[in-house]
Amino acid sequence: MDHDVVVAGAGPNGLLLACELALAGIRPVVLERLPARSQVQKANGLVGQVLRLLDHRGLYEPLTGTPGAPRPVPRFVFGAFPLELHQLDENPLHALPVPQHRIEEVLEERAHALGITVRHGHELTGFTQDEAGVTVELRGPAGPERLRSRYLVGADGGRSTVRKLAGIGFPGVTSPDPVSRIAHVLLPEDVRTTADGEFLLPGCPVPFRPFTHTRTEHGVIVLAPLGPDTTMVATMEWGAGPVDETAPLTLDELRASIRRVTGADLALAPARTPGPFTPRRQVGHNTRLAESYRQGRVLLVGDAAHVHAATGGPGLNLGLQDAANLGWKLAAELHGWAPPGLLDSYQRERHPVGERVFMHSQAQTALMAPGPGTTAVRALFGELLAHPDNLGRIAALMAGSDVRYDADCPHPLAGRFVPDLTATTPDGPVRIAELARTGRPLLIDLTDGELGLTDPAAAWKDRVDLVTARCPQPPAGALLLRPDGYVASATEPDRADTDGLVRALHTWFGTPAPAHERPAPEDTHPRTNARPL
């Protein structure tokens, strides 16, 4: 084999998957058809639990430039409804405005640091698979080439060549509406702002809240100030007439759309700050979900597996967590210790999450459409959102924190993403996110060893790390964490439940290695106060 895994696509999802594989000791190579990193402006930020995942890998700080844990945002939007999340006792929603090219830059830097080869200018053109691996055909600067790999992962976007060649169906819904336009511009001087930072457009009596979808009777507008000389402006229109999809979006076209949606005539100029800024137009919405995320030794992540409306920014939250879910399971399969069905659990766990995004992205688009029927539904929906329970449920839906995987454990944390806890070790206080930086499974004893878990779990010391610490009022006595941050098993603070722990270790981390193959007790692993069991 030339490689353990070939990853087709060097976008955020493909790069994170490659990093997860490399952390687990797997040799991936990433193929990217573009000769260099794309300068086209795509996603404008990260929304949801993915920010906590990136914090677990030490990638949150490089994206923000500041240390510490992600903090929930006080406000967000759902279907052009403002969500006043600061009213919640427990706010689950995180968001970070950061352009996709910066996300890719940080992930590619991490990939290079892990020794991963990213082959730009190499396009996958075909593949065949057999019982032992996949033969990948590609075209690069030197001409046609073949690679032999044990697995192939398609992270090559919504028009995925890998998905099509694998024969995986991609059913869904295509709609000709709405037409979306987006550009980064310099607003004219007659656009003013209130003391609260809301925009006052000439001729419009109602102010427009920044970073929020605002619905009018003629469409939707978003105004997002990204700096003193750059504002992202986006519009959505239904039934606005034919559009020449082959022509690039101009500022005059966007100006006309703003006038139709709001009644304001804005003289737009190009943004003055460095880009890349690419005006974009999207006609209609394409919402599709792959019938299967796996076909033999070929798997899909990210947009190759699902496409949907961008409203609310769920795409990278969904795709990057696909990559984290798949990475450790594929590595376990390649290392030979994966329990039966572990790799297939990628489909079982992530396909339903894709269906939920499929559902709420369509619901948000429907809530923003013009018409008296939609206005009536919005009036009722607004009443429901006034109740904190409903507001919290929508926030959890947008964050993805309502995801709970099946786990043979009654503890309320089992199957959920681990809380952001700080525990005290002999070396001082440490966050669980900091313990998770190496991407290995973790058994965290929050009773400072009082549960006596070392002996029951010693057989898995080659693949699970033990951390002993103390946590005031711990939500559990011990937490068994998967590499993707989800709790495989948890115990009550005053009871070890060693039988349940051993059962979970078998379920998720396979049959123990023979005693003579296990690392010596004094062997350590490079993580704060962590050692193999």
ZAMARGU-4260 file (C-alpha; in steps of 0.2 Angstrom, whole numbers, plus 5000, padded with zeros to 4 digits):
<rodrens>
0) 5000/5000/5000 | 5006/5018/4996 | 4995/5025/5010 | 4983/5020/5023 | 4970/5032/5018
5) 4968/5043/5003 | 4957/5059/5007 | 4950/5067/4991 | 4948/5086/4995 | 4958/5098/5005
10) 4944/5109/5012 | 4941/5110/5031 | 4933/5093/5032 | 4946/5084/5022 | 4960/5092/5032
15) 4953/5089/5049 | 4950/5071/5045 | 4968/5069/5039 | 4974/5077/5055 | 4963/5065/5066
20) 4970/5050/5056 | 4988/5056/5059 | 4985/5059/5077 | 4980/5041/5078 | 4996/5035/5069
25) 4988/5032/5052 | 4997/5038/5036 | 4985/5048/5025 | 4988/5058/5009 | 4976/5072/5004
30) 4973/5075/4986 | 4966/5092/4980 | 4962/5097/4962 | 4966/5115/4964 | 4984/5120/4962
35) 4983/5131/4978 | 4972/5135/4992 | 4956/5142/4986 | 4954/5161/4987 | 4935/5161/4985
40) 4926/5167/5000 | 4914/5153/5006 | 4909/5150/5024 | 4910/5166/5035 | 4912/5157/5052
45) 4909/5143/5063 | 4893/5139/5073 | 4889/5126/5086 | 4898/5113/5095 | 4912/5112/5082
50) 4920/5126/5091 | 4922/5115/5107 | 4928/5101/5096 | 4942/5112/5089 | 4946/5118/5107
55) 4949/5099/5111 | 4962/5099/5097 | 4971/5115/5102 | 4964/5124/5086 | 4952/5136/5094
60) 4966/5148/5100 | 4975/5149/5083 | 4958/5154/5075 | 4954/5167/5088 | 4972/5173/5093
65) 4966/5172/5111 | 4968/5158/5124 | 4954/5150/5134 | 4938/5141/5131 | 4925/5146/5118
70) 4911/5156/5125 | 4893/5156/5121 | 4886/5170/5110 | 4872/5181/5118 | 4862/5182/5102
75) 4860/5172/5086 | 4846/5170/5073 | 4835/5156/5067 | 4824/5159/5051 | 4826/5178/5053
80) 4820/5177/5071 | 4832/5185/5084 | 4837/5173/5097 | 4840/5182/5114 | 4851/5168/5121
85) 4858/5178/5135 | 4841/5175/5143 | 4845/5156/5145 | 4852/5149/5161 | 4862/5137/5151
90) 4867/5144/5133 | 4874/5130/5122 | 4877/5140/5107 | 4895/5146/5101 | 4899/5155/5086
95) 4915/5163/5079 | 4916/5174/5063 | 4931/5168/5054 | 4932/5166/5035 | 4934/5149/5028
100) 4951/5152/5020 | 4958/5156/5037 | 4951/5140/5044 | 4959/5130/5030 | 4975/5139/5033
105) 4976/5134/5051 | 4971/5116/5047 | 4984/5115/5033 | 4997/5121/5045 | 4992/5108/5058
110) 4992/5095/5044 | 5010/5099/5039 | 5015/5099/5057 | 5009/5081/5058 | 5019/5076/5043
115) 5003/5075/5031 | 5006/5077/5013 | 4994/5088/5004 | 4995/5086/4985 | 4988/5102/4977
120) 4985/5101/4958 | 4981/5082/4959 | 4963/5078/4954 | 4955/5061/4957 | 4948/5054/4941
125) 4943/5036/4946 | 4945/5021/4957 | 4942/5003/4959 | 4941/4994/4975 | 4944/4976/4981
130) 4944/4966/4997 | 4961/4973/5002 | 4961/4991/4997 | 4957/5004/4984 | 4967/5009/4968
135) 4965/5027/4965 | 4968/5035/4948 | 4973/5054/4948 | 4979/5067/4936 | 4992/5079/4942
140) 5005/5091/4934 | 5016/5076/4929 | 5001/5067/4921 | 4991/5052/4926 | 4996/5042/4941
145) 4990/5028/4952 | 4990/5026/4971 | 4986/5011/4981 | 4977/5014/4998 | 4967/5004/5011
150) 4953/5016/5011 | 4947/5031/5001 | 4937/5045/5009 | 4928/5058/4998 | 4929/5075/5006
155) 4927/5083/4988 | 4911/5094/4990 | 4893/5094/4985 | 4897/5088/4967 | 4908/5074/4974
160) 4917/5064/4961 | 4920/5050/4974 | 4902/5049/4978 | 4896/5048/4960 | 4909/5035/4955
165) 4904/5025/4971 | 4886/5025/4964 | 4879/5032/4981 | 4862/5040/4978 | 4860/5058/4983
170) 4841/5061/4985 | 4834/5077/4991 | 4825/5093/4986 | 4829/5106/4974 | 4820/5123/4973
175) 4822/5138/4961 | 4820/5150/4975 | 4826/5160/4984 | 4840/5169/4975 | 4854/5174/4987
180) 4867/5187/4984 | 4882/5191/4995 | 4897/5203/4994 | 4909/5212/5005 | 4907/5231/5002
185) 4910/5248/5009 | 4893/5256/5014 | 4889/5274/5009 | 4890/5288/5022 | 4871/5290/5022
190) 4870/5273/5031 | 4871/5277/5050 | 4871/5267/5065 | 4862/5268/5082 | 4870/5268/5099
195) 4866/5249/5099 | 4875/5246/5083 | 4859/5244/5072 | 4860/5250/5054 | 4848/5265/5049
200) 4846/5264/5030 | 4840/5279/5021 | 4822/5279/5018 | 4819/5264/5030 | 4810/5269/5047
205) 4815/5252/5055 | 4833/5249/5060 | 4842/5233/5055 | 4851/5223/5068 | 4869/5218/5063
210) 4873/5199/5060 | 4855/5195/5059 | 4843/5190/5045 | 4829/5203/5044 | 4814/5198/5034
215) 4803/5211/5025 | 4788/5208/5014 | 4800/5207/4999 | 4814/5196/5005 | 4828/5195/5018
220) 4843/5206/5021 | 4859/5203/5032 | 4871/5217/5036 | 4887/5211/5045 | 4901/5224/5049
225) 4918/5215/5048 | 4928/5230/5051 | 4928/5249/5048 | 4929/5247/5029 | 4921/5231/5026
230) 4902/5225/5028 | 4896/5209/5022 | 4879/5212/5014 | 4868/5198/5009 | 4850/5197/5002
235) 4837/5183/4998 | 4823/5185/4986 | 4809/5174/4980 | 4801/5176/4963 | 4812/5191/4958
240) 4813/5185/4940 | 4825/5177/4929 | 4844/5178/4933 | 4859/5175/4921 | 4868/5162/4932
245) 4883/5163/4920 | 4887/5181/4923 | 4897/5186/4939 | 4888/5196/4953 | 4891/5214/4952
250) 4888/5228/4965 | 4875/5236/4954 | 4865/5219/4954 | 4867/5218/4973 | 4862/5236/4975
255) 4846/5233/4965 | 4842/5218/4976 | 4844/5228/4992 | 4832/5241/4984 | 4819/5228/4981
260) 4820/5220/4998 | 4821/5236/5009 | 4817/5251/4998 | 4834/5259/5002 | 4845/5264/4987
265) 4863/5261/4993 | 4878/5267/4983 | 4890/5252/4986 | 4909/5252/4984 | 4921/5238/4986
270) 4928/5234/5003 | 4944/5242/5007 | 4952/5229/5018 | 4961/5214/5011 | 4951/5199/5006
275) 4949/5188/4998 | 4931/5194/4994 | 4922/5186/4980 | 4904/5192/4977 | 4893/5176/4975
280) 4876/5173/4969 | 4866/5157/4972 | 4850/5153/4963 | 4839/5141/4973 | 4842/5129/4987
285) 4849/5111/4985 | 4846/5100/5000 | 4852/5083/4998 | 4858/5069/5009 | 4868/5054/5003
290) 4859/5037/5005 | 4874/5030/5013 | 4890/5037/5020 | 4900/5021/5015 | 4902/5009/5001
295) 4914/4996/5004 | 4931/5004/5007 | 4925/5021/5001 | 4917/5034/5014 | 4910/5051/5013
300) 4912/5066/5024 | 4906/5084/5024 | 4897/5091/5008 | 4901/5075/4999 | 4888/5067/5010
305) 4876/5082/5012 | 4871/5099/5005 | 4859/5111/5012 | 4855/5130/5014 | 4868/5140/5023
310) 4856/5149/5034 | 4862/5148/5052 | 4879/5142/5047 | 4877/5123/5051 | 4888/5116/5037
315) 4905/5116/5045 | 4897/5111/5062 | 4890/5096/5053 | 4905/5092/5042 | 4919/5094/5054
320) 4911/5083/5067 | 4908/5070/5053 | 4927/5070/5051 | 4930/5068/5070 | 4918/5054/5071
325) 4925/5045/5056 | 4944/5048/5060 | 4946/5038/5076 | 4935/5024/5070 | 4944/5022/5053
330) 4960/5022/5063 | 4954/5008/5074 | 4949/4998/5059 | 4967/5000/5052 | 4976/4996/5068
335) 4966/4980/5069 | 4958/4983/5086 | 4941/4990/5081 | 4926/4980/5088 | 4914/4973/5076
340) 4903/4987/5068 | 4913/5001/5075 | 4916/5008/5057 | 4898/5006/5052 | 4893/5016/5067
345) 4899/5031/5058 | 4884/5030/5047 | 4872/5025/5061 | 4877/5041/5071 | 4880/5054/5058
350) 4867/5051/5045 | 4853/5055/5058 | 4862/5071/5062 | 4863/5076/5044 | 4844/5073/5043
355) 4841/5085/5057 | 4851/5099/5048 | 4841/5094/5032 | 4825/5097/5042 | 4830/5113/5051
360) 4838/5122/5036 | 4823/5119/5025 | 4812/5125/5040 | 4822/5141/5042 | 4821/5145/5023
365) 4802/5142/5024 | 4800/5154/5038 | 4809/5168/5029 | 4798/5167/5013 | 4786/5181/5009
370) 4768/5180/5010 | 4753/5182/5022 | 4753/5163/5026 | 4772/5164/5032 | 4768/5180/5041
375) 4755/5171/5051 | 4766/5156/5055 | 4780/5168/5060 | 4768/5177/5073 | 4764/5160/5081
380) 4782/5154/5081 | 4787/5171/5089 | 4775/5168/5103 | 4783/5150/5105 | 4801/5157/5106
385) 4796/5169/5120 | 4796/5154/5131 | 4814/5150/5138 | 4811/5131/5135 | 4807/5133/5117
390) 4822/5146/5115 | 4834/5133/5123 | 4828/5119/5112 | 4831/5129/5096 | 4848/5135/5103
395) 4852/5117/5106 | 4846/5112/5088 | 4857/5125/5080 | 4872/5121/5091 | 4870/5102/5089
400) 4871/5100/5107 | 4855/5090/5107 | 4864/5076/5098 | 4865/5060/5109 | 4872/5044/5102
405) 4866/5027/5108 | 4876/5021/5123 | 4873/5006/5134 | 4874/5017/5150 | 4860/5025/5160
410) 4870/5040/5165 | 4863/5057/5158 | 4880/5062/5150 | 4882/5045/5141 | 4881/5048/5122
415) 4883/5067/5124 | 4898/5079/5120 | 4908/5080/5137 | 4905/5096/5147 | 4918/5109/5148
420) 4925/5104/5165 | 4940/5110/5175 | 4949/5097/5186 | 4963/5098/5198 | 4978/5086/5195
425) 4995/5085/5205 | 5001/5098/5191 | 4987/5110/5194 | 4970/5114/5186 | 4967/5108/5169
430) 4952/5108/5157 | 4946/5092/5149 | 4949/5101/5132 | 4967/5102/5136 | 4968/5084/5141
435) 4960/5079/5124 | 4974/5087/5113 | 4982/5071/5107 | 4966/5064/5101 | 4967/5047/5111
440) 4953/5039/5121 | 4952/5045/5139 | 4947/5038/5155 | 4945/5052/5168 | 4943/5048/5186
445) 4937/5063/5194 | 4938/5056/5212 | 4957/5057/5212 | 4959/5038/5211 | 4946/5034/5224
450) 4935/5023/5212 | 4950/5011/5209 | 4948/5010/5190 | 4967/5006/5185 | 4966/4988/5188
455) 4949/4985/5179 | 4954/4994/5164 | 4973/4990/5163 | 4970/4978/5148 | 4967/4993/5137
460) 4982/5003/5142 | 4989/5003/5124 | 4974/5013/5117 | 4966/5022/5132 | 4974/5035/5143
465) 4970/5037/5162 | 4969/5054/5170 | 4966/5055/5189 | 4960/5072/5195 | 4948/5079/5207
470) 4933/5090/5202 | 4922/5099/5214 | 4904/5093/5213 | 4908/5082/5198 | 4894/5077/5186
475) 4901/5060/5186 | 4914/5049/5196 | 4922/5044/5180 | 4921/5048/5161 | 4926/5037/5147
480) 4928/5048/5132 | 4929/5044/5114 | 4942/5054/5104 | 4928/5064/5096 | 4924/5071/5113
485) 4908/5061/5116 | 4905/5051/5132 | 4906/5032/5130 | 4902/5029/5148 | 4900/5038/5164
490) 4898/5032/5182 | 4890/5041/5197 | 4902/5050/5208 | 4901/5038/5223 | 4900/5021/5213
495) 4913/5014/5201 | 4902/5002/5191 | 4917/4993/5185 | 4906/4980/5175 | 4899/4994/5165
500) 4916/5002/5162 | 4923/4986/5156 | 4908/4983/5145 | 4910/5000/5137 | 4928/4997/5134
505) 4924/4982/5125 | 4910/4990/5115 | 4921/5005/5109 | 4939/5000/5110 | 4938/4982/5106
510) 4946/4966/5113 | 4961/4970/5124 | 4979/4966/5118 | 4988/4951/5125 | 4997/4955/5141
515) 5014/4953/5133 | 5010/4966/5120 | 5004/4980/5132 | 5016/4994/5136 | 5025/4994/5152
520) 5017/5004/5167 | 5030/5017/5167 | 5027/5021/5149 | 5020/5039/5148 | 5010/5048/5134
525) 5013/5066/5130 | 4998/5074/5138 | 4996/5084/5154 | 4995/5072/5169 | 4990/5058/5158
530) 4998/5041/5156 | 4993/5024/5148 | 4982/5014/5160
</rodrens>
